[in-house]
Amino acid sequence: MYFMKDIVRDGDPVLRKVAEKVQFPLSDEDKALADNMMEYLVKSQDEEYAEKHQLRAGVGLAAPQVGVSKMMASVLVPNEEDPDKPLLKMTLINPVIIRNSVQRAALSEGEGCLSVDKDVPGFVPRADRITIKYDDFDGNSQTLRVRDYPAIVCQHEIDHLNGHLYYDKISKTAPFELDPSTVVIS
């Protein structure tokens, strides 16, 4: 399992590189990477465990954030209405966004990142709906359609795999202005 000391911080060159495609069959190291990333997310969302081990809560973790330049990211989006059934829990391997909506969305409180310790205020406009093509653990190509908050989480993680950080998308001149048609998600 990873702890905060294992999370690569902003300024490390691995966060700005385009990650390498994962090869199949998955190596034992790649399987362990996926397991450890998901375990971090699960444990970081457990308030008691997170406090005891000083984990920052996360809903997504990409391999470059733990120093591994590979196209793999885990997402765990909790469900407020039913905590036992997350909205999205999976590891995406070699993900690519193949379709996105014209409709834009942004989180009302902005975005944060386990790799970015400073607060970078502003809206991060993203597509409200996306379709992702990715590989499953057996190397089979799959597609996933997500919208609203899960779509934002997936885009944030896929950005990590392409060497981008969320604050790259915040307007430098008007960080709190959005197109009036943008959906603001609380």
N, CA, C and O of each residue as an XYZ file, in Angstrom:
744
protein
N       0.846     -1.187      0.000
C       0.000      0.000      0.000
C       0.883      1.239      0.000
O       1.982      1.243      0.553
N       0.380      2.277     -0.627
C       1.085      3.553     -0.648
C       0.640      4.426      0.517
O      -0.484      4.315      1.008
N       1.550      5.295      0.947
C       1.261      6.307      1.950
C       1.616      7.655      1.342
O       2.153      7.705      0.235
N       1.334      8.732      2.031
C       1.599     10.063      1.476
C       3.068     10.247      1.109
O       3.374     10.971      0.162
N       3.973      9.616      1.829
C       5.406      9.733      1.515
C       5.728      9.138      0.143
O       6.759      9.464     -0.446
N       4.856      8.269     -0.369
C       5.075      7.626     -1.660
C       4.512      8.432     -2.830
O       4.808      8.142     -3.989
N       3.703      9.439     -2.522
C       3.078     10.243     -3.581
C       4.086     11.267     -4.087
O       4.618     12.066     -3.317
N       4.339     11.231     -5.391
C       5.263     12.162     -6.039
C       4.632     13.551     -6.039
O       3.444     13.705     -6.320
N       5.435     14.547     -5.723
C       4.920     15.918     -5.620
C       5.241     16.740     -6.861
O       6.187     16.470     -7.601
N       4.405     17.758     -7.050
C       4.564     18.718     -8.145
C       6.017     19.182     -8.195
O       6.606     19.522     -7.169
N       6.577     19.194     -9.380
C       7.975     19.553     -9.567
C       8.804     18.344     -9.986
O       9.858     18.500    -10.602
N       8.337     17.139     -9.657
C       9.035     15.926    -10.088
C       8.780     15.741    -11.587
O       7.630     15.796    -12.022
N       9.823     15.526    -12.375
C       9.658     15.417    -13.838
C       8.706     14.305    -14.298
O       8.128     14.417    -15.379
N       8.527     13.239    -13.511
C       7.647     12.145    -13.928
C       6.211     12.633    -14.123
O       5.464     12.058    -14.915
N       5.820     13.692    -13.403
C       4.453     14.204    -13.528
C       4.227     14.971    -14.828
O       3.083     15.233    -15.199
N       5.287     15.326    -15.511
C       5.156     16.099    -16.762
C       5.495     15.277    -18.004
O       5.530     15.805    -19.115
N       5.741     13.988    -17.809
C       6.034     13.103    -18.937
C       4.767     12.422    -19.417
O       3.836     12.199    -18.643
N       4.739     12.092    -20.705
C       3.667     11.236    -21.215
C       4.046      9.817    -20.804
O       5.135      9.337    -21.121
N       3.144      9.159    -20.102
C       3.422      7.815    -19.578
C       3.491      6.796    -20.716
O       2.933      6.997    -21.794
N       4.190      5.703    -20.442
C       4.339      4.626    -21.425
C       3.127      3.701    -21.383
O       2.519      3.483    -20.335
N       2.798      3.169    -22.551
C       1.692      2.235    -22.654
C       2.019      0.961    -21.865
O       3.159      0.495    -21.872
N       1.024      0.414    -21.197
C       1.181     -0.828    -20.443
C       1.111     -1.999    -21.419
O       0.244     -2.044    -22.292
N       2.035     -2.943    -21.260
C       2.085     -4.126    -22.124
C       1.357     -5.291    -21.462
O       1.253     -5.358    -20.238
N       0.860     -6.199    -22.284
C       0.154     -7.389    -21.800
C       0.900     -8.635    -22.224
O       1.561     -8.626    -23.263
N       0.816     -9.716    -21.449
C       0.064     -9.830    -20.204
C       0.682     -8.945    -19.118
O       1.874     -8.640    -19.150
N      -0.156     -8.538    -18.156
C       0.328     -7.684    -17.080
C       1.410     -8.407    -16.278
O       1.294     -9.593    -15.972
N       2.448     -7.670    -15.952
C       3.493     -8.215    -15.090
C       2.986     -8.227    -13.646
O       1.995     -7.575    -13.319
N       3.674     -8.970    -12.798
C       3.322     -8.968    -11.379
C       3.465     -7.564    -10.804
O       2.694     -7.165     -9.932
N       4.463     -6.807    -11.296
C       4.662     -5.434    -10.826
C       3.474     -4.548    -11.204
O       3.033     -3.720    -10.407
N       2.957     -4.725    -12.425
C       1.811     -3.926    -12.858
C       0.556     -4.277    -12.057
O      -0.232     -3.396    -11.714
N       0.373     -5.563    -11.762
C      -0.777     -5.981    -10.953
C      -0.672     -5.391     -9.547
O      -1.663     -4.920     -8.989
N       0.537     -5.421     -8.980
C       0.746     -4.858     -7.639
C       0.521     -3.351     -7.651
O      -0.042     -2.802     -6.704
N       0.956     -2.678     -8.715
C       0.739     -1.237     -8.856
C      -0.752     -0.924     -8.816
O      -1.186     -0.035     -8.084
N      -1.532     -1.656     -9.604
C      -2.988     -1.440     -9.637
C      -3.602     -1.701     -8.267
O      -4.421     -0.915     -7.792
N      -3.216     -2.786     -7.640
C      -3.758     -3.121     -6.315
C      -3.411     -2.050     -5.290
O      -4.265     -1.635     -4.506
N      -2.168     -1.607     -5.295
C      -1.722     -0.616     -4.313
C      -2.376      0.746     -4.529
O      -2.683      1.446     -3.564
N      -2.590      1.126     -5.789
C      -3.259      2.403     -6.048
C      -4.698      2.352     -5.549
O      -5.164      3.288     -4.898
N      -5.403      1.267     -5.849
C      -6.796      1.160     -5.399
C      -6.857      1.069     -3.876
O      -7.743      1.657     -3.256
N      -5.928      0.343     -3.276
C      -5.926      0.235     -1.819
C      -5.726      1.603     -1.175
O      -6.346      1.909     -0.157
N      -4.855      2.431     -1.771
C      -4.686      3.781     -1.235
C      -6.021      4.518     -1.247
O      -6.400      5.133     -0.250
N      -6.735      4.460     -2.370
C      -8.001      5.183     -2.488
C      -9.019      4.684     -1.467
O      -9.684      5.484     -0.809
N      -9.140      3.378     -1.336
C     -10.084      2.805     -0.378
C      -9.744      3.259      1.038
O     -10.616      3.730      1.769
N      -8.490      3.119      1.420
C      -8.086      3.454      2.798
C      -8.130      4.961      3.035
O      -8.419      5.403      4.147
N      -7.847      5.750      2.005
C      -7.855      7.211      2.182
C      -9.269      7.745      2.387
O      -9.452      8.826      2.947
N     -10.274      6.984      1.931
C     -11.664      7.400      2.115
C     -12.259      6.882      3.425
O     -13.395      7.210      3.767
N     -11.495      6.080      4.149
C     -11.887      5.611      5.480
C     -11.353      6.647      6.471
O     -10.154      6.691      6.746
N     -12.252      7.480      7.007
C     -11.833      8.629      7.824
C     -10.912      8.234      8.977
O      -9.906      8.899      9.224
N     -11.249      7.164      9.676
C     -10.452      6.748     10.836
C      -9.047      6.304     10.409
O      -8.051      6.710     11.008
N      -8.980      5.473      9.377
C      -7.686      4.986      8.878
C      -6.858      6.143      8.325
O      -5.661      6.254      8.594
N      -7.522      7.007      7.544
C      -6.825      8.140      6.925
C      -6.232      9.062      7.985
O      -5.103      9.531      7.847
N      -6.994      9.319      9.036
C      -6.485     10.195     10.095
C      -5.300      9.543     10.816
O      -4.296     10.199     11.094
N      -5.425      8.278     11.109
C      -4.362      7.556     11.820
C      -3.057      7.561     11.020
O      -1.975      7.692     11.593
N      -3.160      7.418      9.702
C      -1.971      7.319      8.846
C      -1.693      8.594      8.053
O      -0.854      8.593      7.151
N      -2.389      9.674      8.382
C      -2.239     10.970      7.720
C      -2.311     10.886      6.196
O      -1.457     11.413      5.483
N      -3.355     10.210      5.721
C      -3.590     10.116      4.286
C      -4.535     11.221      3.857
O      -5.536     11.486      4.523
N      -4.218     11.865      2.744
C      -5.172     12.789      2.154
C      -6.157     11.966      1.346
O      -5.764     11.077      0.589
N      -7.442     12.266      1.510
C      -8.472     11.515      0.782
C      -8.308     11.729     -0.714
O      -8.045     12.838     -1.179
N      -8.470     10.644     -1.452
C      -8.362     10.720     -2.902
C      -9.476      9.943     -3.565
O      -9.986      8.970     -3.010
N      -9.852     10.380     -4.761
C     -10.834      9.668     -5.575
C     -10.179      9.106     -6.839
O     -10.811      8.372     -7.599
N      -8.933      9.452     -7.052
C      -8.196      8.945     -8.193
C      -6.712      8.989     -7.917
O      -6.227      9.852     -7.186
N      -5.993      8.050     -8.511
C      -4.543      8.001     -8.372
C      -3.969      7.397     -9.641
O      -4.325      6.286    -10.032
N      -3.080      8.140    -10.278
C      -2.448      7.688    -11.512
C      -1.027      7.201    -11.218
O      -0.362      7.698    -10.309
N      -0.582      6.231    -11.997
C       0.743      5.633    -11.785
C       1.869      6.675    -11.695
O       2.742      6.531    -10.840
N       1.886      7.718    -12.541
C       2.963      8.711    -12.395
C       2.993      9.367    -11.007
O       4.041      9.837    -10.566
N       1.853      9.397    -10.328
C       1.813     10.011     -9.000
C       2.537      9.176     -7.945
O       2.812      9.656     -6.846
N       2.842      7.932     -8.284
C       3.657      7.102     -7.391
C       4.994      6.786     -8.059
O       5.660      5.811     -7.712
N       5.371      7.622     -9.017
C       6.685      7.533     -9.636
C       6.825      6.511    -10.742
O       7.944      6.204    -11.155
N       5.713      5.972    -11.237
C       5.755      4.957    -12.288
C       5.154      5.546    -13.563
O       3.961      5.844    -13.611
N       5.968      5.709    -14.577
C       5.508      6.340    -15.811
C       4.839      5.315    -16.731
O       5.372      4.944    -17.776
N       3.647      4.870    -16.302
C       2.860      3.917    -17.088
C       1.428      4.413    -17.177
O       0.942      5.110    -16.285
N       0.754      4.044    -18.265
C      -0.629      4.454    -18.520
C      -1.616      3.630    -17.699
O      -2.303      2.753    -18.222
N      -1.670      3.928    -16.409
C      -2.586      3.221    -15.519
C      -3.070      4.186    -14.444
O      -2.284      4.942    -13.873
N      -4.370      4.152    -14.175
C      -4.942      5.019    -13.139
C      -6.112      4.307    -12.485
O      -6.905      3.640    -13.149
N      -6.206      4.460    -11.172
C      -7.337      3.906    -10.421
C      -8.258      5.035    -10.012
O      -7.811      6.127     -9.661
N      -9.565      4.755    -10.062
C     -10.561      5.739     -9.631
C     -11.548      5.066     -8.681
O     -11.949      3.919     -8.879
N     -11.922      5.806     -7.651
C     -12.898      5.334     -6.677
C     -13.764      6.534     -6.281
O     -13.414      7.313     -5.395
N     -14.900      6.653     -6.967
C     -15.814      7.772     -6.738
C     -16.914      7.300     -5.799
O     -17.725      6.448     -6.161
N     -16.939      7.865     -4.573
C     -17.939      7.413     -3.609
C     -19.356      7.810     -4.002
O     -19.573      8.741     -4.778
N     -20.310      7.075     -3.444
C     -21.728      7.336     -3.671
C     -22.299      7.849     -2.351
O     -22.396      7.102     -1.378
N     -22.671      9.114     -2.322
C     -23.202      9.723     -1.099
C     -24.469      9.010     -0.617
O     -24.700      8.893      0.587
N     -25.284      8.537     -1.557
C     -26.554      7.907     -1.198
C     -26.390      6.476     -0.699
O     -27.178      6.013      0.125
N     -25.370      5.772     -1.193
C     -25.125      4.389     -0.773
C     -23.621      4.162     -0.698
O     -23.003      3.773     -1.689
N     -23.023      4.404      0.474
C     -21.568      4.286      0.623
C     -21.006      2.906      0.263
O     -19.818      2.788     -0.039
N     -21.842      1.864      0.291
C     -21.370      0.520     -0.048
C     -21.312      0.270     -1.559
O     -20.767     -0.740     -2.006
N     -21.873      1.191     -2.336
C     -21.883      1.036     -3.793
C     -21.292      2.279     -4.437
O     -22.027      3.217     -4.744
N     -19.968      2.309     -4.651
C     -19.356      3.494     -5.271
C     -19.948      3.772     -6.655
O     -20.408      2.863     -7.345
N     -19.925      5.039     -7.039
C     -20.386      5.411     -8.381
C     -19.455      4.828     -9.443
O     -19.884      4.465    -10.538
N     -18.168      4.749     -9.092
C     -17.185      4.213    -10.031
C     -15.995      3.699     -9.238
O     -15.413      4.425     -8.433
N     -15.638      2.436     -9.472
C     -14.465      1.836     -8.830
C     -13.791      0.944     -9.853
O     -14.286     -0.140    -10.165
N     -12.655      1.402    -10.379
C     -11.961      0.609    -11.377
C     -10.562      1.148    -11.641
O     -10.227      2.278    -11.287
N      -9.763      0.305    -12.271
C      -8.452      0.722    -12.742
C      -8.499      0.743    -14.257
O      -8.866     -0.240    -14.902
N      -8.123      1.872    -14.805
C      -8.099      2.066    -16.260
C      -6.668      1.861    -16.745
O      -5.740      2.491    -16.236
N      -6.490      0.988    -17.721
C      -5.170      0.728    -18.294
C      -5.180      1.238    -19.728
O      -6.085      0.925    -20.502
N      -4.173      2.023    -20.074
C      -4.042      2.627    -21.412
C      -5.304      3.395    -21.822
O      -5.769      3.242    -22.952
N      -5.868      4.220    -20.927
C      -7.121      4.901    -21.266
C      -6.927      6.055    -22.252
O      -5.939      6.788    -22.213
N      -7.911      6.177    -23.130
C      -7.941      7.268    -24.105
C      -9.381      7.760    -24.183
O     -10.307      6.957    -24.302
N      -9.570      9.065    -24.118
C     -10.915      9.630    -24.291
C     -11.202      9.655    -25.782
O     -10.501     10.317    -26.547
N     -12.239      8.927    -26.190
C     -12.548      8.833    -27.620
C     -13.722      9.722    -28.021
O     -13.896     10.031    -29.200
N     -14.533     10.135    -27.033
C     -15.627     11.070    -27.303
C     -15.833     11.929    -26.075
O     -15.669     11.480    -24.941
N     -16.192     13.162    -26.326
C     -16.557     14.034    -25.209
C     -17.649     14.996    -25.650
O     -17.772     15.354    -26.822
N     -18.430     15.393    -24.666
C     -19.552     16.284    -24.946
C     -19.054     17.709    -25.160
O     -17.988     18.095    -24.681
N     -19.851     18.471    -25.887
C     -19.600     19.895    -26.030
C     -19.903     20.586    -24.707
O     -19.255     21.565    -24.336
N     -20.913     20.051    -23.998
C     -21.286     20.597    -22.690
C     -20.097     20.518    -21.743
O     -19.473     19.466    -21.601
N     -19.790     21.636    -21.098
C     -18.673     21.696    -20.162
C     -19.184     21.582    -18.733
O     -20.349     21.860    -18.451
N     -18.289     21.166    -17.834
C     -18.613     21.052    -16.409
C     -17.387     21.433    -15.604
O     -16.255     21.333    -16.076
N     -17.635     21.872    -14.377
C     -16.543     22.209    -13.462
C     -17.033     21.990    -12.038
O     -18.223     22.123    -11.754
N     -16.113     21.657    -11.151
C     -16.472     21.503     -9.737
C     -16.583     22.875     -9.094
O     -15.747     23.749     -9.323
N     -17.610     23.056     -8.295
C     -17.849     24.360     -7.675
C     -16.690     24.788     -6.779
O     -16.398     25.981     -6.685
N     -16.031     23.849     -6.125
C     -14.919     24.193     -5.232
C     -13.568     24.105     -5.924
O     -12.535     24.259     -5.273
N     -13.553     23.861     -7.230
C     -12.296     23.676     -7.934
C     -11.789     22.263     -7.715
O     -12.468     21.446     -7.092
N     -10.613     21.974     -8.218
C     -10.031     20.642     -8.079
C      -8.821     20.693     -7.170
O      -8.237     21.751     -6.936
N      -8.461     19.542     -6.670
C      -7.251     19.376     -5.883
C      -6.538     18.148     -6.385
O      -7.042     17.439     -7.255
N      -5.359     17.892     -5.837
C      -4.556     16.777     -6.323
C      -3.619     16.319     -5.218
O      -3.026     17.139     -4.518
N      -3.490     15.012     -5.066
C      -2.581     14.469     -4.060
C      -1.136     14.885     -4.317
O      -0.335     14.946     -3.384
N      -0.797     15.172     -5.569
C       0.569     15.556     -5.917
C       0.824     17.057     -5.808
O       1.967     17.498     -5.923
N      -0.218     17.840     -5.590
C      -0.079     19.299     -5.522
C      -0.427     19.746     -4.106
O      -1.586     19.700     -3.694
N       0.591     20.177     -3.370
C       0.392     20.565     -1.973
C      -0.195     21.964     -1.814
O      -0.883     22.244     -0.833
N       0.077     22.846     -2.781
C      -0.434     24.214     -2.662
C      -1.865     24.284     -3.187
O      -2.280     23.469     -4.012
N      -2.601     25.259     -2.700
C      -3.957     25.491     -3.170
C      -3.879     26.347     -4.426
O      -3.316     27.442     -4.398
N      -4.439     25.858     -5.526
C      -4.476     26.629     -6.771
C      -5.946     26.880     -7.075
O      -6.610     26.034     -7.675
N      -6.465     28.046     -6.663
C      -7.891     28.314     -6.826
C      -8.287     28.604     -8.270
O      -7.504     29.136     -9.057
N      -9.521     28.239     -8.591
C     -10.073     28.514     -9.911
C     -10.859     27.330    -10.429
O     -10.715     26.206     -9.950
N     -11.695     27.603    -11.417
C     -12.486     26.553    -12.047
C     -11.643     25.809    -13.075
O     -10.812     26.398    -13.767
N     -11.874     24.496    -13.161
C     -11.195     23.651    -14.136
C     -12.264     23.136    -15.100
O     -12.902     22.120    -14.826
N     -12.468     23.828    -16.229
C     -13.511     23.390    -17.158
C     -13.120     22.095    -17.868
O     -12.001     21.947    -18.359
N     -14.061     21.174    -17.908
C     -13.843     19.871    -18.546
C     -15.116     19.472    -19.285
O     -16.145     20.137    -19.163
N     -15.044     18.388    -20.050
C     -16.239     17.856    -20.708
C     -17.157     17.256    -19.647
O     -16.684     16.606    -18.714
N     -18.457     17.467    -19.783
C     -19.414     16.923    -18.822
C     -19.622     15.422    -19.015
O     -19.881     14.706    -18.047
N     -19.511     14.940    -20.250
C     -19.681     13.515    -20.554
C     -18.535     13.076    -21.444
O     -18.150     13.771    -22.385
N     -17.995     11.895    -21.123
C     -16.906     11.359    -21.952
C     -17.093      9.863    -22.169
O     -17.761      9.182    -21.391
N     -16.493      9.375    -23.230
C     -16.381      7.936    -23.477
C     -14.898      7.620    -23.508
O     -14.118      8.250    -24.222
N     -14.529      6.620    -22.709
C     -13.123      6.225    -22.579
C     -12.952      4.832    -23.172
O     -13.743      3.928    -22.904
N     -11.920      4.675    -23.973
C     -11.506      3.349    -24.428
C     -10.319      2.987    -23.548
O      -9.393      3.783    -23.392
N     -10.342      1.789    -22.972
C      -9.257      1.363    -22.086
C      -9.105     -0.149    -22.190
O      -9.941     -0.832    -22.781
N      -8.026     -0.659    -21.608
C      -7.805     -2.100    -21.564
C      -8.142     -2.603    -20.170
O      -7.845     -1.944    -19.174
N      -8.772     -3.791    -20.103
C      -9.014     -4.398    -18.796
C      -7.767     -5.207    -18.401
O      -6.768     -5.205    -19.122
N      -7.832     -5.892    -17.264
C      -6.664     -6.608    -16.751
C      -6.225     -7.760    -17.642
O      -5.092     -8.228    -17.533
N      -7.109     -8.221    -18.522
C      -6.754     -9.294    -19.449
C      -6.272     -8.765    -20.796
O      -5.929     -9.542    -21.686
N      -6.247     -7.429    -20.943
C      -5.794     -6.835    -22.199
C      -6.894     -6.647    -23.214
O      -6.622     -6.289    -24.359
N      -8.144     -6.884    -22.816
C      -9.274     -6.701    -23.724
C      -9.687     -5.238    -23.748
O      -9.755     -4.584    -22.708
N      -9.961     -4.738    -24.933
C     -10.394     -3.354    -25.084
C     -11.837     -3.203    -24.602
O     -12.709     -3.999    -24.949
N     -12.070     -2.163    -23.796
C     -13.389     -1.884    -23.238
C     -13.716     -0.411    -23.459
O     -12.829      0.397    -23.735
N     -14.985     -0.074    -23.337
C     -15.373      1.339    -23.342
C     -16.188      1.623    -22.084
O     -16.878      0.759    -21.544
N     -16.077      2.854    -21.652
C     -16.766      3.309    -20.452
C     -17.322      4.696    -20.740
O     -16.606      5.574    -21.221
N     -18.606      4.885    -20.440
C     -19.226      6.206    -20.564
C     -19.490      6.735    -19.165
O     -20.113      6.058    -18.348
N     -19.016      7.941    -18.890
C     -19.244      8.569    -17.589
C     -19.643     10.019    -17.791
O     -19.360     10.630    -18.821
N     -20.315     10.551    -16.769
C     -20.758     11.941    -16.845
C     -20.604     12.590    -15.479
O     -20.415     11.912    -14.469
N     -20.687     13.906    -15.466
C     -20.647     14.701    -14.248
C     -19.371     14.416    -13.444
O     -18.280     14.364    -14.012
N     -19.508     14.233    -12.125
C     -18.321     14.088    -11.263
C     -17.412     12.926    -11.665
O     -16.198     13.121    -11.739
N     -17.943     11.718    -11.931
C     -17.046     10.647    -12.372
C     -16.270     10.997    -13.652
O     -15.118     10.592    -13.808
N     -16.898     11.746    -14.560
C     -16.199     12.163    -15.782
C     -15.058     13.116    -15.461
O     -13.988     13.036    -16.065
N     -15.284     14.010    -14.519
C     -14.235     14.955    -14.122
C     -13.062     14.201    -13.493
O     -11.904     14.485    -13.796
N     -13.366     13.240    -12.618
C     -12.316     12.448    -11.980
C     -11.494     11.706    -13.033
O     -10.264     11.721    -12.981
N     -12.158     11.065    -13.977
C     -11.448     10.313    -15.011
C     -10.575     11.229    -15.869
O      -9.441     10.878    -16.193
N     -11.096     12.399    -16.235
C     -10.299     13.328    -17.039
C      -9.070     13.802    -16.267
O      -7.986     13.926    -16.837
N      -9.239     14.066    -14.977
C      -8.120     14.496    -14.131
C      -7.023     13.429    -14.144
O      -5.846     13.752    -14.302
N      -7.408     12.152    -13.976
C      -6.421     11.075    -13.939
C      -5.782     10.843    -15.307
O      -4.575     10.617    -15.393
N      -6.569     10.897    -16.363
C      -6.017     10.721    -17.707
C      -5.052     11.867    -18.028
O      -4.050     11.657    -18.711
N      -5.347     13.072    -17.541
C      -4.402     14.182    -17.703
C      -3.040     13.829    -17.104
O      -2.002     14.116    -17.701
N      -3.047     13.201    -15.915
C      -1.773     12.796    -15.298
C      -0.974     11.889    -16.231
O       0.251     11.992    -16.291
N      -1.645     11.014    -16.948
C      -0.959     10.080    -17.836
C      -0.375     10.772    -19.057
O       0.484     10.223    -19.748
N      -0.851     11.980    -19.312
C      -0.364     12.759    -20.457
C       0.507     13.942    -20.043
O       0.784     14.830    -20.850
N       0.939     13.948    -18.779
C       1.868     14.967    -18.309
C       1.242     16.301    -17.949
O       1.936     17.317    -17.914
N      -0.070     16.318    -17.678
C      -0.756     17.564    -17.343
C      -1.250     17.541    -15.906
O      -1.594     16.485    -15.376
N      -1.283     18.708    -15.278
C      -1.850     18.869    -13.947
C      -3.092     19.751    -14.049
O      -3.205     20.566    -14.964
N      -4.008     19.588    -13.122
C      -5.305     20.271    -13.203
C      -5.169     21.774    -13.336
O      -5.960     22.400    -14.043
N      -4.186     22.370    -12.674
C      -4.098     23.829    -12.696
C      -3.662     24.376    -14.053
O      -3.760     25.577    -14.304
N      -3.177     23.481    -14.935
C      -2.855     23.904    -16.307
C      -4.116     24.397    -17.023
O      -4.027     25.203    -17.949
N      -5.277     23.921    -16.602
C      -6.545     24.247    -17.273
C      -7.270     25.448    -16.657
O      -8.295     25.884    -17.180
N      -6.752     25.974    -15.568
C      -7.374     27.140    -14.938
C      -6.961     28.394    -15.708
O      -5.782     28.590    -16.001
N      -7.930     29.231    -16.027
C      -7.644     30.470    -16.757
C      -6.691     31.346    -15.933
O      -6.931     31.596    -14.752
N      -5.633     31.797    -16.557
C      -4.659     32.656    -15.866
C      -5.221     34.062    -15.646
O      -4.861     34.731    -14.677
N      -6.099     34.508    -16.542
C      -6.617     35.870    -16.449
C      -7.947     35.972    -15.714
O      -8.248     37.003    -15.111
N      -8.752     34.897    -15.761
C     -10.066     34.927    -15.105
C     -10.351     33.555    -14.496
O     -11.199     32.826    -15.011
N      -9.662     33.184    -13.405
C      -9.776     31.830    -12.857
C     -11.169     31.462    -12.349
O     -11.482     30.278    -12.225
N     -12.013     32.459    -12.052
C     -13.343     32.155    -11.528
C     -14.451     32.501    -12.502
O     -15.598     32.686    -12.095
N     -14.127     32.592    -13.781
C     -15.139     32.834    -14.798
C     -15.332     31.584    -15.633
O     -14.372     30.919    -16.022
N     -16.595     31.280    -15.899
C     -16.944     30.144    -16.743
C     -17.949     30.593    -17.786
O     -18.674     31.568    -17.587
N     -17.985     29.883    -18.884
C     -19.032     30.097    -19.871
C     -20.359     29.845    -19.159
O     -20.471     28.874    -18.410
N     -21.374     30.700    -19.372
C     -22.655     30.543    -18.659
C     -23.325     29.158    -18.855
O     -24.128     28.739    -18.021
N     -23.004     28.472    -19.924
C     -23.624     27.163    -20.168
C     -22.921     26.027    -19.418
O     -23.397     24.892    -19.447
N     -21.811     26.306    -18.757
C     -21.070     25.279    -18.028
C     -21.869     24.783    -16.829
O     -22.419     25.575    -16.064
N     -21.928     23.465    -16.675
C     -22.584     22.854    -15.527
C     -21.619     22.935    -14.350
O     -20.482     22.470    -14.442
N     -22.069     23.523    -13.249
C     -21.230     23.610    -12.047
C     -21.706     22.523    -11.090
O     -22.862     22.514    -10.667
N     -20.802     21.612    -10.757
C     -21.117     20.442     -9.936
C     -20.652     20.685     -8.507
O     -19.489     21.004     -8.258
N     -21.599     20.524     -7.562
C     -21.252     20.737     -6.147
C     -20.628     19.502     -5.556
O     -20.271     19.493     -4.377
